[in-house]
Amino acid sequence: MPPSAALSAPASASAWHKALVTDSPTLDTARETLRRVFGHAEFRGLQAGVIEEVLAGRNVVAVLPTGGGKSVCYQIPAMIRPGLGLVISPLIALMSDQVASLRQSGVAAARLDSNIAPFERQEIWESIDRGELDLLYISPEGLSSGNMLERLARLPLSLIAIDEAHCVSQWGHDFRPDYRLLGRLAERFPGVPRIAVTATADARTREDIRNQLSLQDAAEFVDSFARPELALNAERKIGTGHKRVLELVAQRPGKSGVVYVGSRDGADELAAKLREAGAPALAYHAGLEKDLRGRRLEQFLEADEAVMVATIAFGMGGDKPDVRYVIHADPPASIEAYWQEIGRAGRDGQPADGITLYSSADMAWAFRRLESRDMAPEVKQVQARKIRQFYGMMEGTACRAAAVRRYFGEERVERCGQCDLCLAPPESIDVTQSASKALAATHRLGGRFGRGRLVDHLLGKTKDVSDFESGLSTWGIGTELSQHAWRDLIDQLLFEGLLKEDPNDGRPLIGLGEIDGVRAVWKSERTVQIRKDSTRAAAAGKTRASKGRKDVLATLTEEDGVVFERLRTWRREEAQRQHVPPYVIFHDATLAEIAARRPGSMPALAAVSGVGEGKLERYGDAVLAVVLGPDSGPLPEAAARAKVLRREMNGPESALWNALRGKALGGLKFRRQHPVGPYVLDFFCYSAGIAVEIDGAVHRTAEQAAKDWHRDQWLDQQGIGTLRIDAEDVRRDLHSVLERLRKRCGG
């Protein structure tokens, strides 16, 4: 959305909620606001409890899943509490998306960031001074710049929301020093309720959020981390993994996805390969010019099909709800980062895939990056443990989704039934004896060789072997395993920290890892196991029908699917006209429900989930025109009524039909009792665009005449003219009626 659009949406649709603003708003008021603004009948999950705390003026820490409606928890209180709602968010893309969505719903919202021109800033401040704005979005950096705090201190604030609050914690995966400055808001704005929200925070991170943001007294709400719409898969990477990514994307044509990579060059290279393969791929990283990054992000958000190949510079990537897959070509370094990035998929609640490619080299790279960072030793120790925990989950044999949920402290967790490990539980074999040999060989070789040479040593296949090496007791003692199996075992020992890799300027060397662990293996006090079969998740490319994965689009009939595609075409054209992402107008799930229900009136359309009063006022007529248009097919009830009316035609109708059937009138083909949209036409000629209505005595009443007028107006909007003929005229002079009809049809 262009910055100038920040205040361009009509405010009339939201004007009603200004009357609900009070010092003591209730949950009922919040529920009414939810229904009228966002078109939802009831709060989900823990939303009601969080909102009730904020409405009462109390502080809150809320950890809610991605797609679980975190933003509603502060948006609705900001709308019905007196004053301006201040939202602090780390990314411009997220702020832009939320503001655009709110404006579409008729809510007065704006953002102040580096993309907003000076004159637009002035317009926003004037709107704030007039008390017209409900919500203002700003970054932590923007809050600290200039006289922003002083200016805000002169305003009545309804609340302060800190989005992505995990960024405040040094124990988290996305620490941002600027977030630490937000703790002073407690002193600067006493009495203003503050709400910190995030989708990923373990117990230690939540404690840090409380301490750093002065939220020790805040109520804490932690919802389930379950994402039943996500099917998780992981497999060991072969080489760069690019070939596998090409396969995975090719298996998902016509869908949008995100592919995370670890470097700028990797993003450019993989995006180019995908484009060569026919995928609409874009690269995104910090090395691109700011304007180019902005254009590519906008292109991705507005497209129905696009693949964004991105580094961590992509961040949250906006609120695009229809991302159907996230692939990690290079894995993250913690379960928090994994869950945050995988969580970009399936935000609309529809089935999506999260696929991770990983290797021991990735883990070694994560440790090297950690070692180079300037941080306290105790923090570095925690981050190292997080790396181990992530790769332990990748290599694990238990349900992946359950492992994530347990990591975040969730109890009584059940298997998801749809991840690769649930669908095909791997069989493990004990390789402790072979592991002991590999560790002994590494020790005797002194850490001077890479894994290939180590494997050759164990197999006794080293080329031009020296007398010293061939004389070692470990030379050729590993013939029980193949070369491939030895590489898998060395990977496993690296994952478990029993071996470590020295980068050695791009020629990694293998050395012993944790000495206590190594000795435990040698003494048979610790076992080592590897998977019996290949870890490649063949299921990653298959379609699943598992619990929790309900694809509403798959439930549409063929006829409904046609209407759905027409609605998507309308939405795309409307989004292009406004220069906004299509999903801020309506989500696919809302369009699918509209296509299935075929609402024939504004009240019926308003009953669809996701259609609030603002969008009803703004788009209602256009949506009904698409749904009820002659090319969209009739409403089911109209089609059923037409069948009955064909059997019950009265005298004048039968007489006229006998004169029209078989192209008797100038070769024109007429249909009898033909359904169009919500109506059943007595007779309809498609080529002439004429509806013929035979009116009996009831049509002479004022009430029926008004209904007929509205019906004729609607048909006229569909390009169908109406010729009304009195039933008595048909009885008295059918010939004159046919002549009149011939002239109207241009004959």
N, C-alpha and C positions, 0 to 999 in steps of 0.2 A: 504494500500500500504506500503510495507517495505520501511524504510527510504532510503535504497540504490537505490531504484527505482526513487528517486527524479530527477535524471539527466539522466535516462536511455533511455528515449524516443528519437527517431530520430529527429533531428532538421531540416532536409531538407524541411519538409512540411511547416515550418514557415519562411524559409529563405527569401522568396519573400517580406514579409512585412518589412524587415529591409531596403529595398530600399525606402519605403514610409516614413521613419522617417524624420521629418523636424521640424524646429523651429515654423512653422506656419501650422500645419495640419488642414485640413478642415473636415466638416461633411461628405462630399462626400467620403473622404478617409476613415473615420470611418465606413461609410456604406459599402464600398467595403471590409474592414477588417471583418465586421460582416458577410458578405456573404461568403467570402472565408475561414475564420477560423471556424466560428460556423454554417455556412450553413443556415442562415436566411436572408430573402430578405430585411426586414425593421425593424426599431426599434419599440418597443412597448411603449405605454403610454407616460411617460415623459422622457424616456431614451434619446431621441435626444437632448432635451433642456439641460439636465444635462451634457451630453457629450460635447456639444458645449461650455458650460461655462468652463469646465476643459481644453478643447483644447486651449481655449483663455488664459489659465493661471490664471483663477479666482477661488476663493474658492466657495464651494457648501455645503449646507446641504440638503440632500435628504431623504425623508420618502416615501418609495415605498413598496407595499405589498409583503408578502412572496410569492416567486415564480414569482415575477414581474421583475426579471432580474437586481437586484441591482448591482451584481458583474460586469456585463457587463459595467456599467457606469464608472468603473475605470480600468477594464482590457483592454478595447480597447484603451483609451487614453494612457495608459502605454506602449502599443505596438507601437504607432506611434509618440509619443513625444520622444525627445532625453533623454537618461538616464534610470535609473533603477526605476521601480515602486515599492514603498514600501507600503505593505498592513499590517495593524495592526489588528489582529483578536483575540478574547478572548479564542477560543477553538481549541485544537489540531485537533479534529475530523473534524471541519469545514475547517481548513487550509489544512489538508490532502486530503479531498474530492476535494477542489477547485484546488489544485496543480495537483492531479491525472487527473481531467477533462481537465485542460489546457494542460497537457502533451499529453493526448490522441488526442487533436486537433492540436498538433504540436507546441504549444507555450512553450517557454523556461521559466519555472517557478520552484521555489524551496521554501522550508520552513526551517526555523531554529527554532527548539524547543528542549525540553529536550529529545526527542526520537532520535535525530540525533547524530550519533557517531562522535567522534573527526575527524577521517579521512574523513568522509563525509562532515563535516563542511568545512574542508580544500578544498575539491573539489568544493564546492559551492562558496567559496570566490575566488578561482582561476577563476571560470567561470565568476563571477562578475567582477573581475579585467580585464578579457579579453573582457568585454563588450558583453558577449553572453547571459546574463540573461535579460528577460523582466520584470519579477515580482518576488519579494521576500516577503514571508509571515513570520510574526513574531508576538509574543504575546506582550502585554504591559510590562509584567514582563521581557521578554527577551530583550526588547528594553532598559530597565533600568539597565540591568546587565552588569558588566564588562566595557569594552571600546566600546560597541556596537555603541553608539551615535557618539563617536569620529571617529570610522572607517567609519560609514555612511557619516559623514560630509565631508569626503575626496572624496566622489563619487558624480557625477552628478545624481540628482534624477529627474525623469519625473513628479512624483506626490507622494503625501502621502495620502493613503486611510485609514480611520478609520471605520472599520466595526462594526456593533452592537453598534453604538455610544450612544445608550440610557444608556449603562453601566456607562457613565460619570456622570449621573445625580442622585443626592440624592433623587430627587422626583420620579425617575423611579422605576421599579420593580426589577432591577437587578444591583444595584449600586456596582461598583468595584473601590475601592480607587486608584488602579494603573492607572486607566483611567484618573484621575485628572492630572497626571504628563504629559499627552500628550499635555497639553496647551503650554508647553515650546517649542514644535516643531516649533511654529510660529517664535520665536526668533532664534532658532538654524538653521532653514532652510528658511531664508527669500527668497521670490521670487518663492518658490516651491508651486504650487497649492495644496490645501488640500481639500479632500472631505469626509464628515462625512455621513454615510448611516445607516439607521435602518428601521425596518418594523413597529415599535410600539413606538410612541412618541406623547403625547398630547402637547398642546401649551406650558404649563409650562416646560415640559421636553425639548422641542425644544429650548426654551429660555436658559435653563441651559446648553444645548449642545453648543450653541453659546458662552456663557460667559466663560465656563470652557475650551473650546478649542480655544479661541481667534478667533472666526469666526463671529464676529459682522458684518463684511462687506460681508459675504457670501450670494449668492443668495439662496433662499429657494424654494424647490420643494416638495410639499406634494400631493401625488396621492390619489386616492380613496382607502379606506380600504376594499372595496368590495371583497369578495372571493366567487363568484357565484358557484364555484364547491363544496363548503362546505355546508352541511346541519347540522344545529346546533340543539342539543336536550339537555334538562336538566330535571332531575327528583330527587325528594327527596329520600334520601338514607334510606334503611332499614338495620339497624345494620352496619356492616362493608362495606356492598355493594358488598362483594366478590361473593355472589351467583348471583347477577345481572350481574356482569362482566363476569362470566362464560357463562351466557345466551347470552350476547351481542357478545362475541368472537365466540361462537358456531354458531351464525347466520351469521358469515362472514368467512366461511372456505376458505382456499387457498389464503388468503390475509394477507398482513403485517400490523401490527398495533403497537401503543404505548399505554401502560397503565401507567398513572402517579399515584404514591402512595406517602403518606406523611412520611413514615418511612422505614428504612432498613429492619426491621423485616417484615413489611407489604409487601415489595417487594419480599422477599424470600418466604413468606407464600403463597402469591397469585400466584407467578410463579409456585410453586410446585402444587397448586391446578389445574392450567391450564394444566400443563403437565400430571397430572393424568387424566384429561378430554380429553387428546389426542392433545392438542394444542402445537406447537413448541415454548414454552415460555422460556425466559431467564430473570434472575434478574440482575439489574444493580444499584449499589449504591456505595457511597464513602467508605463503609466498606470492599469492596472487594480489593484484591491485584491489584496493577496497571496493571500487565501483564494480569491478568484474565479479568479485565475490558476491556482492549484492545482487547483481543481475542473475547469476547462476542460482543463488538461493531462491530468488523470486521465480525463476523458471521451474525449479524443482517443486516449489510449493503449489504452483498453479497447474502443473501437468497432471493428467490422469495416469500417465506412465512415464517414469523417469528413474534413473539409477544414479544416486549421488555417491561418488567414490571420494571419501573424505578422511582427513586426519582429525585429531581431537579439536582442531580449530573450528570444526563444524558445530561443536558443542551439542546443544539439545536439538538443533536443526528445526526450530519452530514447532508448531503444534499440528503438523500435517497428520490427520487421523488415519489416512488410508495407506500407510506404509505397510506392505504385506510381508516384508522380510528385512532382517538385518543380518549381514554377514560380516564376521570379523576375519578379514584376510590376515590381519595381525591382531593378536588378542590384547585386551587391556591388562592392567597389573593388579587388579583387585576385584573382588566380587561386587563391591559397590559400583565401581565403574562399569563392570559388565552388565549389571542389572539396569543401570541408568541408560546405557547405550542400547542394549537389547530392547529396553522399554519403549524405544521410538516406534517399534512395530505394534500394530494392532490397537492403537489408541481408540479406535472406534468400536472396540469390543468384538470385532470380527476375526476369524482365524488368521494367524500370522506365524512366521517361522523365525527363530533365532539360531543361527548356525555359526559355530566358532571353529576356525582352523588354528591349530597351535603346534608348537614343537619345543623341544628342550632349548633350542637356540633362542626362541622367543623369551623363555624364562631367563636365560643368561643375560639377554639384552636388558630385560627389566631390572635385574640386579645391578648391572653396570650403570644404567641411568640413575637408579636410586643412590648408588655410591657417589655419583658426581654431584648430587644435589646438596645444597647448603642447608642443613637442618640439624636440629638437636639430636644427639645419639639415641635418646629414648624414642624419639619420633621415628627415626630411621629404622630402629629395631621393630617397631610396630608395623611400619610399611613393608619391611622384609617378610614379616609373618603373614601379611595380607597377600603377598605374592605367592607364598607357599600354599596358603589356603585356596587361592584361586586355581592354581595348577593341580592341587590335590583334588578339587572338585572336577576338573577336566578329566583327570585320570581315574576318578572314582568309578565304582560299579553300581552305586545306588542312584535312585531317581534324582535327576538334576534339579528339577523345580523344588523338590522337598529339601535338597541340600541348601539351596539359596534361602529358603524360608527358615530353616533351622539356624543358618548363619546369622540371620537378623533377630534371632531369639524367639521365633515362633514355636509354639508347642503343639502337640497332638496333630502333627502334620502327616497327611496321607500321600501316597504315591500319586503322581499326576496321571499316569496311564497313557501318556502320549509322547514323552521324550524318547530319544533313541535307546536309552538304557532300560526304560520300561517296556518298550516294544520288542527289544531283542537283548535281554539281559546277557552280558558277556560272561563267559566261563573263564575263571582264573586258574593258573597253574603255579605251583611252588617252584621258584627258581633260586632258592637261597644258596644252594651249592654252587651254581653257575655264577651267581652274584659275587660269592666269596672269591671265585677264581678271577673275575674281572677286577675286583678291588685289589687283589694281590698282584695282578699283572700291572696295574696302574702304579702301584707302589714301587715295584721293581724297575719299571721303566722311568721312574723319577719325574713323572709329569712332563716329559719332554716331547710327547707325540699327541697327535689328534686322534679322533675316534676311529678313522679308517685304519690307521696304522695299529691301533690297539686291537681291533677286530682281527686284522691279519696276523698279529702276534698270537692271539689266542687260538687261531685256526692253524698256526704254523705255516702261513703262506706269505710271509714277508719276502719281498723281492730283495735279492742281494743282501741277505741277512748276515750280520756280523757274527763272528764266533762268540762274542760276549752275549749277544741277544739269544742266539740259539742255545747257549749254555744255561740260560735262566730256567728255573724249575717251572715257570708258567708258559714257556714256549710250547705251543701246540696242544695245550691241555683242554681246549674248548671245542673239541670236535662234536660234542653232543648237540650243539646248536648250529643252525645255518647262519650265514653272514647277516641275513635280514633279521633273524631272531636276536643275534648279538646286538645289532643296532637298536632294536626295541628295548632290550634289557639295559643298555647303556643310557638310553633316554629315561627309562624308569629310575635308574640310580641317580641321574641328574635331577629328576623331578623330586626325588625324596631327599636330596641334599647329601647323598653319600658320595657322589662325585661332583666336581665343579669344573667350570670351563673358563680358561684364561683366554680373553679375546685375541691377544698376541697379534695386533694389527691386521685382523681379518683372517688369520690362520689359527683358529682356536686350538688350545692344548688342553688335554684332559688330566686333571689331578684329583687327589683324594679330597673329599669334603669334610663333613663333621666326623672328627676322629672317634668320638664316643660311639656314634652310630656304626661306623666301619668296624670297630672292635666287636660290637654286639653281633654283627653279621658273622664275623670270623669265629666267634664263640658259639654260634647257633642260638643266641639269645634273641635274635630278631629275624623275622622271616621277610622275604622279598617275593612278591607275586607279580606276574604280568598276565595280560589277557591272552587267552589261547588263540583267538582269531584276530583278524585285522580289525582295527578300531574304526575303520571308515564307516560312517553312518549312512548305509544305503537308504535308510528310511528318510533321509533328509530331502530326497527328491520326490517322495511319494505323498499322495494325499491321504490324510487321516480323517477318520470319523471317530473322535474320542470325546469323552465327557468334557463339557465346558466349551467346546469349539462349535458354536452354532453360527453357521453362515446364513444370514437372512437372505442373501441374494440367491442362494441355492434353493430356497423355498418358494421363489416366485414361479408362477406358471409362465408358459411361453408368451401368453398375451400380456401378462403383467410385466414381463421382461422387456417387451417392446415399449411400454409406457415408461418404464424405468430409464431406458436408454434415451427416450425423448426428453425426459426430465433432466438427465445428465447433460444432454446437448444444450438445453435451455440454460442450465446453471453455468456451463462453461462459457457460453456467449455473454451471459450477464456478468460473470466474473471478469471477463476480458474488458467489457465496457467500463466496469468500475475500477479495474486494475487491482483486484484483490484475489486471494486464493479462493478457489471454488468452495472449499469446505467451510469457509466462514459464512457462506450463504445458507447452505444446508449440508449436513453430513449424508453420506451414502445411505446410512441406516434410515434416516428420515425420508429420503426419496423412495427407498424401497417400500416403506410402510405406506407412503402416499400412493405408490403404484398398485399395491395390493388392496388398499381400501377403496381407491377411486372416489375420494370425497366429491360430492356434487354441490357443495355449498360452503360458504365461509365458516359456519359453525362446525361442519363436519371436518373441514381442513384444520380448524383450531384444535380439534381433539387428537390430532396426530402428535406423538411425542417429538419435541424439538421445534414445534411451531409456536412461538410466543406471539404476543400481540404486536410487537414491533415488526416482526417478519410477516405476520399475517397482513398487516396494513400495507407493507412495502411490496410484498410479492404475491399476495393471495390471488388477485385477479389473473396474474400471469400464470401461476401454477394451475389454477382451475382451467384456464384456456388450453394448457397443454394436456391436462388429464381428460378434459371433456371434449376436446377437438374431434372432428369427424374422422381423422386419421388414427385416433388413439383407441378406437373401439368403444362400444357402449358400456355403460355401467352394468354390472351383472344383474341388478334388479330391473333395469330397463329392458335388457334382453329377455329376461323371464316374462315380464309383462307383455312384451311384443308377441310372444308365442301364444299367450292366452287371447289377446285381442284379435289375432288372425283367425282364431276359431269362433270368435263372437262378433264378427262384423255385422253391422246393422244394414237395413235396406239400402239407404243412399250410398253407403260405402261399397256394398257389393255391386250395386249398379255401376258406379264409377269404375270400380276395379275391372269389371267385365269389359268396359269400353277402353281401358288403358292397357290391359295385359297383352303380352306378345308384341310389344312395340307397335300397337295399333295406332297410336297418335304420332304420326310423322316419323316413325322409326325410333322414337324416344323410349328408353327402357325405364319403367317405373317399378319401384318396390313398394309393397303394401306393408302397413304396420311395421315401419322400419325404425329400429332404435338408433339414436344418435346422442351420445353423451347421456344425460339423465332423462331424455325425452323419448317418446315413441311418436313418430310422424305417421299420420294417416297414409300418405303417399309421398314418395321421395324419388326425384329424378337426379341422379348424381351428375350426369353430363350437363344438365341445364342448371344445376344448383338450386332447384325449386322444391319446396315442401308444400304439399296441398293438404289443407285442413278442412274437414267438413264440420261445420258448427251447427249443433242442434240448439234447442231452446235454452239450455243451461248457459250457453255462451253469451246470452243477452244480458245476464246479470252483471252488475258493476264489479263484484268480487272476481268472477271468472274472467271478465274483460281485462282486469288488471293483470291477472296471471298470464293471460294470452299475450299481453303486451310485453311483459318481461321475457316470456319464452321467445317471441319473435325477435326481440332485441338480441338475445343470446345467439339465436340462429344466425342473425345478420352478422354478428361478430365472427362467426365461423364461415362466412361467405355463402350462407344459404338464405335465399329469399323465401317469403311465405305468401302463398295465395290462399285466402280464406273464402270458402264458398258456403253459403247457407244450405242446409240440408233440404229445405223446401224447394230451392232452385233446382237441385238435382232431380227431385221428384217431378217438378212441373216441366222442365225443359232441359234435358240432358244434353241435347245437341248444342244449345247456346253455351252451356257450361264448358263443353269440350272446345268450342271455338275460342272462348275466353282464355282457356288454358293454353291453346295452341299459340295464340298471340303473345301470351306472357313468356312462353318458352322460345319465342323468336321465330316461330314457324309461320 
